[in-house]
Amino acid sequence: MLNQPTLPTEQLINELQSFGARLVDPRAGADSRRGGAGPSDHKAMTIDGMTVMVPVHTAPAFESSYLVEKPDAFGRSRISREGRHVGDVSFPLRPRFYELSTEDGIPYSQIAVLHGRDVLATTVLQTCIRYQSRAKTCQFCAIGQSLAAGRTIAHKTPAQLAEVAKAAVELDGVRHMVMTTGTPRGSDRGASVLADSAAAIKAAVDLPIQAQCEPPEEDFWYGRMRDAGVDALGMHLEVVTPEIRRRIMPGKAQVPVEKYLSAFRAAVPVFGRGQVSTYILAGLGDTPEAILGVCETLVSIGVYPFVVPFVPISGTPLESHPTPAPAFMHSILGPLSKMLVAGGLKATDIKAGCGKCGACSALSTYERTLVS
């Protein structure tokens, strides 16, 4: 019988996501992910019923004081810090659909992967108009790494995605899907390829889908994506302070925060309150006040701001950037969770996507504490 853990769940998750963890048995559970679109250099772990992504391949993780011990006969592991038991963890198993390949020999795992416990995720276009330019690329992005390593393919066709999604639902009980994309040339910003993909998937299997792209130039794309089968939409700010945006993501910063707010106001009536979200990376220079100020505006519009701790990915310009301290994350997630609950926006009500999964942040754990 495992001993009673000594840290509250939200504190333990905050600390593990900031500091990472060392694994006694790296083979435990599903495969960890290196490079590619996020979350990368992480491993999925289930703590107190919440499946979260914990850094295990980053520089801070290699030095972490948190140690995940070898699983027992029931697949459970103790988490210790300097020899003291602080929590318990189990690991989602390697999905069965990973063992399959398409008729032309492409492994399903190169088309889509398991995130968290029950989320299928794919990057439809594993290339981006900004990635090859040092003057334009987002300094935290590793979208090209998994492609260069041969772990994925550049363009997943609608037919391939439909085939893998159907198998993931039938073999592994996947409950929702995230489709993101590198930004292609064209004013749709990837909305077109996402709509085509969603239509094919929905024709094959009943699976809630979140699509993620930059704001399209024309607002009609929101209705077109919804009509194709997209249930929820993510348009990710990542950073909220204009001068930090220009430094960290010089190409994407050419799309100002005001454009995102305009896009959110157009998209929420199409998808519904809480079904449009944005990803904010805490720890890249934005103050808690700046993040919470933008979040207040987003919640008033009906957008779910999914705030996650920044995790540096090896091989990127920010690979040595420090992770945010747990206290820094607490200063944001505590007030934000209250703001969300008061605004009627809860992770449990999102149909599909990162906010519903919640694995990359302790935010949903804070929400659960408030409503329990």
BALOBA-1460 file (C-alpha; in Angstrom, 3 decimals):
// residues 372
<rec num="1" residu="m" x="0.000" y="0.000" z="0.000"/>
<rec num="2" residu="l" x="1.444" y="3.384" z="-0.979"/>
<rec num="3" residu="n" x="1.843" y="5.938" z="1.797"/>
<rec num="4" residu="q" x="-0.225" y="9.097" z="1.956"/>
<rec num="5" residu="p" x="1.441" y="11.806" z="-0.210"/>
<rec num="6" residu="t" x="2.621" y="14.966" z="1.501"/>
<rec num="7" residu="l" x="1.919" y="17.668" z="-1.122"/>
<rec num="8" residu="p" x="-1.462" y="18.989" z="-2.343"/>
<rec num="9" residu="t" x="-2.173" y="17.892" z="-5.905"/>
<rec num="10" residu="e" x="-2.084" y="21.354" z="-7.488"/>
<rec num="11" residu="q" x="1.231" y="22.153" z="-5.764"/>
<rec num="12" residu="l" x="2.780" y="18.851" z="-6.828"/>
<rec num="13" residu="i" x="1.688" y="19.312" z="-10.457"/>
<rec num="14" residu="n" x="2.966" y="22.899" z="-10.490"/>
<rec num="15" residu="e" x="6.342" y="21.818" z="-9.164"/>
<rec num="16" residu="l" x="6.682" y="18.823" z="-11.478"/>
<rec num="17" residu="q" x="5.810" y="20.943" z="-14.530"/>
<rec num="18" residu="s" x="8.288" y="23.628" z="-13.492"/>
<rec num="19" residu="f" x="11.180" y="21.407" z="-12.422"/>
<rec num="20" residu="g" x="10.505" y="18.206" z="-14.361"/>
<rec num="21" residu="a" x="11.266" y="14.740" z="-13.018"/>
<rec num="22" residu="r" x="13.868" y="12.021" z="-13.282"/>
<rec num="23" residu="l" x="12.620" y="8.520" z="-14.077"/>
<rec num="24" residu="v" x="14.102" y="5.387" z="-12.547"/>
<rec num="25" residu="d" x="12.409" y="3.397" z="-15.336"/>
<rec num="26" residu="p" x="12.101" y="5.496" z="-18.533"/>
<rec num="27" residu="r" x="10.203" y="2.620" z="-20.195"/>
<rec num="28" residu="a" x="7.209" y="2.907" z="-17.850"/>
<rec num="29" residu="g" x="3.919" y="3.719" z="-19.583"/>
<rec num="30" residu="a" x="3.443" y="5.282" z="-23.005"/>
<rec num="31" residu="d" x="6.386" y="6.653" z="-24.954"/>
<rec num="32" residu="s" x="7.678" y="10.110" z="-24.089"/>
<rec num="33" residu="r" x="7.930" y="12.672" z="-26.884"/>
<rec num="34" residu="r" x="10.991" y="14.537" z="-28.141"/>
<rec num="35" residu="g" x="10.878" y="17.543" z="-30.467"/>
<rec num="36" residu="g" x="8.006" y="18.476" z="-32.747"/>
<rec num="37" residu="a" x="4.939" y="20.503" z="-31.872"/>
<rec num="38" residu="g" x="4.241" y="20.702" z="-28.143"/>
<rec num="39" residu="p" x="4.023" y="19.270" z="-25.615"/>
<rec num="40" residu="s" x="7.482" y="17.894" z="-26.306"/>
<rec num="41" residu="d" x="10.227" y="16.419" z="-24.131"/>
<rec num="42" residu="h" x="7.426" y="15.348" z="-21.748"/>
<rec num="43" residu="k" x="5.904" y="12.139" z="-20.430"/>
<rec num="44" residu="a" x="2.243" y="11.658" z="-19.483"/>
<rec num="45" residu="m" x="1.645" y="10.823" z="-15.805"/>
<rec num="46" residu="t" x="-1.616" y="10.399" z="-13.900"/>
<rec num="47" residu="i" x="-1.687" y="12.032" z="-10.468"/>
<rec num="48" residu="d" x="-4.813" y="11.974" z="-8.288"/>
<rec num="49" residu="g" x="-6.933" y="11.164" z="-11.327"/>
<rec num="50" residu="m" x="-5.459" y="13.987" z="-13.421"/>
<rec num="51" residu="t" x="-3.231" y="13.065" z="-16.372"/>
<rec num="52" residu="v" x="-0.525" y="15.699" z="-16.802"/>
<rec num="53" residu="m" x="2.488" y="16.188" z="-19.028"/>
<rec num="54" residu="v" x="5.732" y="16.336" z="-17.039"/>
<rec num="55" residu="p" x="9.086" y="17.353" z="-18.579"/>
<rec num="56" residu="v" x="11.570" y="14.476" z="-18.523"/>
<rec num="57" residu="h" x="13.998" y="15.294" z="-21.366"/>
<rec num="58" residu="t" x="14.783" y="18.934" z="-20.554"/>
<rec num="59" residu="a" x="17.837" y="20.413" z="-18.836"/>
<rec num="60" residu="p" x="15.874" y="21.252" z="-15.647"/>
<rec num="61" residu="a" x="14.461" y="17.708" z="-15.558"/>
<rec num="62" residu="f" x="17.941" y="16.183" z="-15.644"/>
<rec num="63" residu="e" x="18.771" y="18.155" z="-12.476"/>
<rec num="64" residu="s" x="15.351" y="17.804" z="-10.819"/>
<rec num="65" residu="s" x="15.083" y="16.822" z="-7.177"/>
<rec num="66" residu="y" x="11.911" y="14.891" z="-8.059"/>
<rec num="67" residu="l" x="12.403" y="11.188" z="-8.681"/>
<rec num="68" residu="v" x="9.718" y="8.871" z="-10.078"/>
<rec num="69" residu="e" x="10.486" y="5.430" z="-8.728"/>
<rec num="70" residu="k" x="10.080" y="2.133" z="-10.560"/>
<rec num="71" residu="p" x="6.422" y="1.036" z="-10.835"/>
<rec num="72" residu="d" x="5.117" y="-1.654" z="-8.496"/>
<rec num="73" residu="a" x="3.174" y="-4.747" z="-9.594"/>
<rec num="74" residu="f" x="0.025" y="-2.616" z="-10.044"/>
<rec num="75" residu="g" x="1.765" y="-0.042" z="-12.262"/>
<rec num="76" residu="r" x="1.928" y="2.629" z="-9.561"/>
<rec num="77" residu="s" x="5.026" y="4.647" z="-8.733"/>
<rec num="78" residu="r" x="6.029" y="6.811" z="-5.815"/>
<rec num="79" residu="i" x="7.322" y="10.325" z="-6.399"/>
<rec num="80" residu="s" x="10.022" y="11.320" z="-3.955"/>
<rec num="81" residu="r" x="11.945" y="14.526" z="-3.354"/>
<rec num="82" residu="e" x="15.228" y="14.190" z="-1.523"/>
<rec num="83" residu="g" x="14.066" y="10.830" z="-0.206"/>
<rec num="84" residu="r" x="10.679" y="12.085" z="1.047"/>
<rec num="85" residu="h" x="7.459" y="10.674" z="-0.434"/>
<rec num="86" residu="v" x="5.449" y="13.530" z="-1.961"/>
<rec num="87" residu="g" x="2.953" y="11.798" z="-4.257"/>
<rec num="88" residu="d" x="1.961" y="8.826" z="-6.345"/>
<rec num="89" residu="v" x="1.747" y="8.435" z="-10.096"/>
<rec num="90" residu="s" x="0.688" y="5.943" z="-12.736"/>
<rec num="91" residu="f" x="1.343" y="5.995" z="-16.474"/>
<rec num="92" residu="p" x="-1.027" y="5.714" z="-19.439"/>
<rec num="93" residu="l" x="-0.114" y="2.617" z="-21.419"/>
<rec num="94" residu="r" x="1.354" y="2.661" z="-24.902"/>
<rec num="95" residu="p" x="-1.651" y="2.899" z="-27.245"/>
<rec num="96" residu="r" x="-2.464" y="-0.126" z="-29.375"/>
<rec num="97" residu="f" x="-2.967" y="1.936" z="-32.520"/>
<rec num="98" residu="y" x="0.783" y="2.684" z="-32.496"/>
<rec num="99" residu="e" x="1.339" y="-0.889" z="-33.684"/>
<rec num="100" residu="l" x="-0.520" y="-0.300" z="-36.972"/>
<rec num="101" residu="s" x="0.530" y="1.170" z="-40.320"/>
<rec num="102" residu="t" x="-1.265" y="2.460" z="-43.395"/>
<rec num="103" residu="e" x="-1.413" y="0.356" z="-46.555"/>
<rec num="104" residu="d" x="1.559" y="2.280" z="-47.936"/>
<rec num="105" residu="g" x="3.620" y="1.513" z="-44.837"/>
<rec num="106" residu="i" x="3.400" y="4.711" z="-42.770"/>
<rec num="107" residu="p" x="3.182" y="3.934" z="-39.037"/>
<rec num="108" residu="y" x="0.071" y="5.396" z="-37.448"/>
<rec num="109" residu="s" x="2.285" y="7.035" z="-34.805"/>
<rec num="110" residu="q" x="3.819" y="9.221" z="-37.543"/>
<rec num="111" residu="i" x="0.350" y="10.513" z="-38.399"/>
<rec num="112" residu="a" x="-1.092" y="11.153" z="-34.924"/>
<rec num="113" residu="v" x="-0.037" y="10.518" z="-31.333"/>
<rec num="114" residu="l" x="-1.620" y="10.104" z="-27.928"/>
<rec num="115" residu="h" x="-1.523" y="13.173" z="-25.673"/>
<rec num="116" residu="g" x="-2.379" y="12.869" z="-22.027"/>
<rec num="117" residu="r" x="-4.615" y="9.849" z="-21.450"/>
<rec num="118" residu="d" x="-7.325" y="9.942" z="-24.115"/>
<rec num="119" residu="v" x="-6.514" y="12.692" z="-26.612"/>
<rec num="120" residu="l" x="-5.413" y="12.086" z="-30.191"/>
<rec num="121" residu="a" x="-3.160" y="14.850" z="-31.500"/>
<rec num="122" residu="t" x="-1.684" y="15.674" z="-34.874"/>
<rec num="123" residu="t" x="0.131" y="18.471" z="-36.662"/>
<rec num="124" residu="v" x="-1.491" y="18.371" z="-40.088"/>
<rec num="125" residu="l" x="1.234" y="20.451" z="-41.754"/>
<rec num="126" residu="q" x="4.587" y="19.816" z="-40.065"/>
<rec num="127" residu="t" x="6.082" y="22.888" z="-41.747"/>
<rec num="128" residu="c" x="5.609" y="26.628" z="-41.222"/>
<rec num="129" residu="i" x="6.325" y="29.670" z="-43.365"/>
<rec num="130" residu="r" x="8.329" y="31.158" z="-40.488"/>
<rec num="131" residu="y" x="10.256" y="28.156" z="-39.182"/>
<rec num="132" residu="q" x="13.194" y="28.286" z="-41.595"/>
<rec num="133" residu="s" x="13.895" y="31.969" z="-40.953"/>
<rec num="134" residu="r" x="15.848" y="32.929" z="-37.833"/>
<rec num="135" residu="a" x="14.418" y="36.421" z="-38.229"/>
<rec num="136" residu="k" x="10.818" y="35.153" z="-38.110"/>
<rec num="137" residu="t" x="10.678" y="31.847" z="-36.260"/>
<rec num="138" residu="c" x="9.157" y="31.528" z="-32.808"/>
<rec num="139" residu="q" x="12.139" y="31.005" z="-30.516"/>
<rec num="140" residu="f" x="10.423" y="28.198" z="-28.585"/>
<rec num="141" residu="c" x="9.208" y="26.218" z="-31.609"/>
<rec num="142" residu="a" x="10.452" y="22.724" z="-32.509"/>
<rec num="143" residu="i" x="7.935" y="21.871" z="-35.233"/>
<rec num="144" residu="g" x="10.679" y="20.777" z="-37.622"/>
<rec num="145" residu="q" x="12.604" y="18.531" z="-35.227"/>
<rec num="146" residu="s" x="10.399" y="15.452" z="-35.355"/>
<rec num="147" residu="l" x="10.111" y="15.793" z="-39.130"/>
<rec num="148" residu="a" x="13.894" y="15.973" z="-39.521"/>
<rec num="149" residu="a" x="14.263" y="12.919" z="-37.254"/>
<rec num="150" residu="g" x="11.817" y="10.892" z="-39.335"/>
<rec num="151" residu="r" x="9.254" y="10.545" z="-36.540"/>
<rec num="152" residu="t" x="6.461" y="12.143" z="-38.566"/>
<rec num="153" residu="i" x="5.521" y="13.157" z="-42.101"/>
<rec num="154" residu="a" x="5.200" y="16.645" z="-43.538"/>
<rec num="155" residu="h" x="1.550" y="16.547" z="-44.596"/>
<rec num="156" residu="k" x="-1.053" y="14.216" z="-43.145"/>
<rec num="157" residu="t" x="-3.854" y="13.703" z="-45.667"/>
<rec num="158" residu="p" x="-7.530" y="13.749" z="-44.620"/>
<rec num="159" residu="a" x="-7.796" y="10.044" z="-45.462"/>
<rec num="160" residu="q" x="-4.799" y="9.165" z="-43.288"/>
<rec num="161" residu="l" x="-6.137" y="11.179" z="-40.359"/>
<rec num="162" residu="a" x="-9.562" y="9.571" z="-40.642"/>
<rec num="163" residu="e" x="-8.031" y="6.087" z="-40.697"/>
<rec num="164" residu="v" x="-5.890" y="6.704" z="-37.613"/>
<rec num="165" residu="a" x="-8.659" y="8.497" z="-35.695"/>
<rec num="166" residu="k" x="-11.060" y="5.598" z="-36.216"/>
<rec num="167" residu="a" x="-8.471" y="3.110" z="-34.998"/>
<rec num="168" residu="a" x="-7.564" y="5.240" z="-31.960"/>
<rec num="169" residu="v" x="-11.205" y="5.419" z="-30.894"/>
<rec num="170" residu="e" x="-11.881" y="1.722" z="-31.431"/>
<rec num="171" residu="l" x="-8.628" y="0.354" z="-29.973"/>
<rec num="172" residu="d" x="-7.737" y="2.862" z="-27.262"/>
<rec num="173" residu="g" x="-10.912" y="4.714" z="-26.310"/>
<rec num="174" residu="v" x="-9.690" y="8.123" z="-27.469"/>
<rec num="175" residu="r" x="-12.358" y="10.713" z="-26.570"/>
<rec num="176" residu="h" x="-11.349" y="13.858" z="-28.446"/>
<rec num="177" residu="m" x="-8.800" y="15.096" z="-30.955"/>
<rec num="178" residu="v" x="-6.517" y="18.107" z="-31.393"/>
<rec num="179" residu="m" x="-5.452" y="19.145" z="-34.885"/>
<rec num="180" residu="t" x="-2.869" y="21.893" z="-35.098"/>
<rec num="181" residu="t" x="-0.837" y="23.040" z="-38.077"/>
<rec num="182" residu="g" x="2.191" y="25.005" z="-39.054"/>
<rec num="183" residu="t" x="1.125" y="28.201" z="-40.784"/>
<rec num="184" residu="p" x="1.071" y="27.852" z="-44.586"/>
<rec num="185" residu="r" x="1.095" y="30.612" z="-47.158"/>
<rec num="186" residu="g" x="-2.332" y="32.068" z="-47.813"/>
<rec num="187" residu="s" x="-4.874" y="34.181" z="-46.001"/>
<rec num="188" residu="d" x="-6.710" y="31.207" z="-44.458"/>
<rec num="189" residu="r" x="-3.697" y="30.535" z="-42.156"/>
<rec num="190" residu="g" x="-4.336" y="26.794" z="-42.276"/>
<rec num="191" residu="a" x="-8.112" y="26.864" z="-41.792"/>
<rec num="192" residu="s" x="-8.684" y="25.248" z="-45.191"/>
<rec num="193" residu="v" x="-6.573" y="22.139" z="-44.571"/>
<rec num="194" residu="l" x="-8.039" y="21.820" z="-41.072"/>
<rec num="195" residu="a" x="-11.591" y="21.943" z="-42.432"/>
<rec num="196" residu="d" x="-10.823" y="19.287" z="-45.049"/>
<rec num="197" residu="s" x="-9.258" y="17.072" z="-42.387"/>
<rec num="198" residu="a" x="-12.156" y="17.488" z="-39.956"/>
<rec num="199" residu="a" x="-14.719" y="16.585" z="-42.624"/>
<rec num="200" residu="a" x="-12.910" y="13.337" z="-43.423"/>
<rec num="201" residu="i" x="-12.514" y="12.383" z="-39.764"/>
<rec num="202" residu="k" x="-16.165" y="13.048" z="-38.918"/>
<rec num="203" residu="a" x="-17.227" y="10.923" z="-41.910"/>
<rec num="204" residu="a" x="-15.260" y="8.020" z="-40.428"/>
<rec num="205" residu="v" x="-15.827" y="8.320" z="-36.676"/>
<rec num="206" residu="d" x="-17.835" y="10.359" z="-34.159"/>
<rec num="207" residu="l" x="-14.993" y="12.189" z="-32.418"/>
<rec num="208" residu="p" x="-15.022" y="15.766" z="-31.033"/>
<rec num="209" residu="i" x="-12.300" y="17.855" z="-32.711"/>
<rec num="210" residu="q" x="-10.425" y="21.006" z="-31.806"/>
<rec num="211" residu="a" x="-8.635" y="22.786" z="-34.662"/>
<rec num="212" residu="q" x="-5.766" y="25.196" z="-33.981"/>
<rec num="213" residu="c" x="-4.469" y="27.876" z="-36.336"/>
<rec num="214" residu="e" x="-3.562" y="31.541" z="-36.509"/>
<rec num="215" residu="p" x="-6.498" y="33.912" z="-37.078"/>
<rec num="216" residu="p" x="-7.581" y="33.710" z="-40.727"/>
<rec num="217" residu="e" x="-7.819" y="36.984" z="-42.603"/>
<rec num="218" residu="e" x="-11.491" y="36.367" z="-43.470"/>
<rec num="219" residu="d" x="-14.023" y="35.576" z="-40.748"/>
<rec num="220" residu="f" x="-16.064" y="33.207" z="-42.935"/>
<rec num="221" residu="w" x="-13.498" y="30.501" z="-42.202"/>
<rec num="222" residu="y" x="-14.923" y="30.044" z="-38.699"/>
<rec num="223" residu="g" x="-18.281" y="28.950" z="-40.060"/>
<rec num="224" residu="r" x="-16.617" y="26.801" z="-42.692"/>
<rec num="225" residu="m" x="-14.538" y="24.977" z="-40.082"/>
<rec num="226" residu="r" x="-17.576" y="24.458" z="-37.854"/>
<rec num="227" residu="d" x="-19.651" y="23.131" z="-40.749"/>
<rec num="228" residu="a" x="-16.820" y="20.725" z="-41.632"/>
<rec num="229" residu="g" x="-16.965" y="19.178" z="-38.173"/>
<rec num="230" residu="v" x="-14.659" y="21.308" z="-35.990"/>
<rec num="231" residu="d" x="-16.214" y="21.516" z="-32.504"/>
<rec num="232" residu="a" x="-13.749" y="23.861" z="-30.809"/>
<rec num="233" residu="l" x="-11.126" y="26.323" z="-32.011"/>
<rec num="234" residu="g" x="-7.746" y="27.325" z="-30.625"/>
<rec num="235" residu="m" x="-5.933" y="30.496" z="-31.716"/>
<rec num="236" residu="h" x="-2.836" y="30.848" z="-29.609"/>
<rec num="237" residu="l" x="-1.386" y="34.118" z="-28.333"/>
<rec num="238" residu="e" x="1.513" y="32.406" z="-26.509"/>
<rec num="239" residu="v" x="2.847" y="35.784" z="-25.275"/>
<rec num="240" residu="v" x="0.728" y="38.855" z="-24.466"/>
<rec num="241" residu="t" x="3.139" y="41.804" z="-24.061"/>
<rec num="242" residu="p" x="3.839" y="43.373" z="-27.497"/>
<rec num="243" residu="e" x="7.564" y="44.023" z="-27.023"/>
<rec num="244" residu="i" x="8.141" y="40.500" z="-25.694"/>
<rec num="245" residu="r" x="6.126" y="39.067" z="-28.584"/>
<rec num="246" residu="r" x="8.397" y="40.898" z="-31.053"/>
<rec num="247" residu="r" x="11.501" y="39.479" z="-29.370"/>
<rec num="248" residu="i" x="10.353" y="35.902" z="-28.760"/>
<rec num="249" residu="m" x="8.204" y="35.357" z="-31.863"/>
<rec num="250" residu="p" x="9.106" y="38.080" z="-34.379"/>
<rec num="251" residu="g" x="7.152" y="36.647" z="-37.299"/>
<rec num="252" residu="k" x="3.989" y="35.801" z="-35.427"/>
<rec num="253" residu="a" x="4.113" y="39.153" z="-33.604"/>
<rec num="254" residu="q" x="3.263" y="40.771" z="-36.927"/>
<rec num="255" residu="v" x="-0.237" y="39.540" z="-36.118"/>
<rec num="256" residu="p" x="-0.940" y="41.896" z="-33.180"/>
<rec num="257" residu="v" x="-2.904" y="41.065" z="-30.046"/>
<rec num="258" residu="e" x="-5.690" y="43.340" z="-31.303"/>
<rec num="259" residu="k" x="-6.125" y="41.085" z="-34.364"/>
<rec num="260" residu="y" x="-6.473" y="38.080" z="-32.088"/>
<rec num="261" residu="l" x="-9.098" y="39.851" z="-29.979"/>
<rec num="262" residu="s" x="-11.012" y="40.735" z="-33.136"/>
<rec num="263" residu="a" x="-10.772" y="37.119" z="-34.279"/>
<rec num="264" residu="f" x="-12.002" y="35.869" z="-30.912"/>
<rec num="265" residu="r" x="-15.020" y="38.181" z="-31.076"/>
<rec num="266" residu="a" x="-15.870" y="36.761" z="-34.503"/>
<rec num="267" residu="a" x="-15.275" y="33.109" z="-33.576"/>
<rec num="268" residu="v" x="-17.101" y="32.866" z="-30.238"/>
<rec num="269" residu="p" x="-20.590" y="33.400" z="-31.724"/>
<rec num="270" residu="v" x="-19.839" y="30.580" z="-34.195"/>
<rec num="271" residu="f" x="-18.475" y="27.975" z="-31.764"/>
<rec num="272" residu="g" x="-20.008" y="29.181" z="-28.488"/>
<rec num="273" residu="r" x="-18.669" y="30.545" z="-25.196"/>
<rec num="274" residu="g" x="-15.849" y="28.416" z="-23.872"/>
<rec num="275" residu="q" x="-15.375" y="26.552" z="-27.159"/>
<rec num="276" residu="v" x="-12.752" y="29.049" z="-28.373"/>
<rec num="277" residu="s" x="-9.472" y="29.032" z="-26.472"/>
<rec num="278" residu="t" x="-5.973" y="30.435" z="-26.528"/>
<rec num="279" residu="y" x="-2.658" y="29.066" z="-25.236"/>
<rec num="280" residu="i" x="-0.505" y="31.394" z="-23.116"/>
<rec num="281" residu="l" x="3.060" y="30.411" z="-22.166"/>
<rec num="282" residu="a" x="3.858" y="31.768" z="-18.709"/>
<rec num="283" residu="g" x="7.507" y="32.367" z="-17.950"/>
<rec num="284" residu="l" x="8.721" y="34.100" z="-21.119"/>
<rec num="285" residu="g" x="8.665" y="37.605" z="-19.656"/>
<rec num="286" residu="d" x="5.001" y="38.489" z="-19.263"/>
<rec num="287" residu="t" x="4.168" y="39.583" z="-15.721"/>
<rec num="288" residu="p" x="1.313" y="37.911" z="-13.852"/>
<rec num="289" residu="e" x="-0.530" y="41.216" z="-14.040"/>
<rec num="290" residu="a" x="-0.154" y="41.359" z="-17.829"/>
<rec num="291" residu="i" x="-1.354" y="37.789" z="-18.274"/>
<rec num="292" residu="l" x="-4.313" y="38.181" z="-15.907"/>
<rec num="293" residu="g" x="-5.268" y="41.492" z="-17.531"/>
<rec num="294" residu="v" x="-5.493" y="39.887" z="-20.963"/>
<rec num="295" residu="c" x="-7.269" y="36.854" z="-19.470"/>
<rec num="296" residu="e" x="-9.938" y="39.120" z="-17.987"/>
<rec num="297" residu="t" x="-10.640" y="40.498" z="-21.463"/>
<rec num="298" residu="l" x="-10.647" y="37.007" z="-22.972"/>
<rec num="299" residu="v" x="-13.083" y="35.631" z="-20.411"/>
<rec num="300" residu="s" x="-15.430" y="38.577" z="-21.017"/>
<rec num="301" residu="i" x="-15.430" y="37.675" z="-24.732"/>
<rec num="302" residu="g" x="-16.051" y="33.999" z="-23.954"/>
<rec num="303" residu="v" x="-12.558" y="32.673" z="-24.687"/>
<rec num="304" residu="y" x="-10.913" y="30.101" z="-22.419"/>
<rec num="305" residu="p" x="-7.308" y="31.204" z="-21.694"/>
<rec num="306" residu="f" x="-5.246" y="28.063" z="-21.168"/>
<rec num="307" residu="v" x="-2.152" y="29.259" z="-19.281"/>
<rec num="308" residu="v" x="0.717" y="26.774" z="-19.122"/>
<rec num="309" residu="p" x="4.267" y="26.961" z="-17.748"/>
<rec num="310" residu="f" x="6.871" y="27.453" z="-20.451"/>
<rec num="311" residu="v" x="9.017" y="24.353" z="-20.905"/>
<rec num="312" residu="p" x="12.215" y="24.800" z="-22.965"/>
<rec num="313" residu="i" x="12.694" y="22.259" z="-25.749"/>
<rec num="314" residu="s" x="16.171" y="20.994" z="-26.579"/>
<rec num="315" residu="g" x="17.544" y="22.285" z="-29.871"/>
<rec num="316" residu="t" x="15.567" y="25.539" z="-29.877"/>
<rec num="317" residu="p" x="16.987" y="29.036" z="-29.271"/>
<rec num="318" residu="l" x="15.273" y="29.029" z="-25.855"/>
<rec num="319" residu="e" x="16.519" y="25.601" z="-24.764"/>
<rec num="320" residu="s" x="18.380" y="27.176" z="-21.814"/>
<rec num="321" residu="h" x="15.614" y="29.575" z="-20.809"/>
<rec num="322" residu="p" x="14.564" y="28.980" z="-17.185"/>
<rec num="323" residu="t" x="11.183" y="27.507" z="-16.380"/>
<rec num="324" residu="p" x="8.783" y="29.588" z="-14.264"/>
<rec num="325" residu="a" x="8.824" y="29.009" z="-10.524"/>
<rec num="326" residu="p" x="5.840" y="27.189" z="-9.008"/>
<rec num="327" residu="a" x="5.015" y="30.300" z="-6.977"/>
<rec num="328" residu="f" x="4.874" y="32.331" z="-10.204"/>
<rec num="329" residu="m" x="2.430" y="29.847" z="-11.714"/>
<rec num="330" residu="h" x="0.343" y="29.828" z="-8.535"/>
<rec num="331" residu="s" x="0.097" y="33.625" z="-8.658"/>
<rec num="332" residu="i" x="-1.553" y="33.282" z="-12.086"/>
<rec num="333" residu="l" x="-3.510" y="30.035" z="-11.906"/>
<rec num="334" residu="g" x="-5.132" y="30.807" z="-8.557"/>
<rec num="335" residu="p" x="-6.800" y="34.078" z="-9.646"/>
<rec num="336" residu="l" x="-7.401" y="32.789" z="-13.184"/>
<rec num="337" residu="s" x="-9.310" y="29.730" z="-11.977"/>
<rec num="338" residu="k" x="-11.611" y="31.976" z="-9.926"/>
<rec num="339" residu="m" x="-12.072" y="34.236" z="-12.947"/>
<rec num="340" residu="l" x="-12.998" y="31.274" z="-15.136"/>
<rec num="341" residu="v" x="-15.470" y="29.752" z="-12.686"/>
<rec num="342" residu="a" x="-17.112" y="33.155" z="-12.126"/>
<rec num="343" residu="g" x="-17.332" y="33.627" z="-15.908"/>
<rec num="344" residu="g" x="-18.929" y="30.232" z="-16.447"/>
<rec num="345" residu="l" x="-15.971" y="28.879" z="-18.428"/>
<rec num="346" residu="k" x="-14.805" y="25.476" z="-17.203"/>
<rec num="347" residu="a" x="-12.412" y="22.976" z="-18.708"/>
<rec num="348" residu="t" x="-14.969" y="20.205" z="-18.217"/>
<rec num="349" residu="d" x="-17.417" y="22.014" z="-20.527"/>
<rec num="350" residu="i" x="-15.010" y="22.306" z="-23.474"/>
<rec num="351" residu="k" x="-15.893" y="19.821" z="-26.224"/>
<rec num="352" residu="a" x="-12.334" y="19.075" z="-27.355"/>
<rec num="353" residu="g" x="-8.778" y="20.343" z="-27.209"/>
<rec num="354" residu="c" x="-5.993" y="21.474" z="-24.925"/>
<rec num="355" residu="g" x="-8.169" y="23.142" z="-22.301"/>
<rec num="356" residu="k" x="-10.354" y="20.047" z="-21.963"/>
<rec num="357" residu="c" x="-7.317" y="17.770" z="-21.754"/>
<rec num="358" residu="g" x="-5.621" y="20.103" z="-19.259"/>
<rec num="359" residu="a" x="-2.468" y="17.982" z="-19.113"/>
<rec num="360" residu="c" x="0.019" y="20.787" z="-19.747"/>
<rec num="361" residu="s" x="-1.080" y="22.945" z="-16.802"/>
<rec num="362" residu="a" x="-2.402" y="22.639" z="-13.272"/>
<rec num="363" residu="l" x="-5.213" y="25.066" z="-14.182"/>
<rec num="364" residu="s" x="-8.001" y="22.480" z="-14.292"/>
<rec num="365" residu="t" x="-6.848" y="21.151" z="-10.908"/>
<rec num="366" residu="y" x="-7.350" y="24.623" z="-9.451"/>
<rec num="367" residu="e" x="-10.802" y="24.746" z="-11.067"/>
<rec num="368" residu="r" x="-11.688" y="21.333" z="-9.646"/>
<rec num="369" residu="t" x="-10.729" y="22.520" z="-6.155"/>
<rec num="370" residu="l" x="-13.058" y="25.522" z="-6.472"/>
<rec num="371" residu="v" x="-16.121" y="23.629" z="-7.692"/>
<rec num="372" residu="s" x="-15.747" y="20.480" z="-5.561"/>
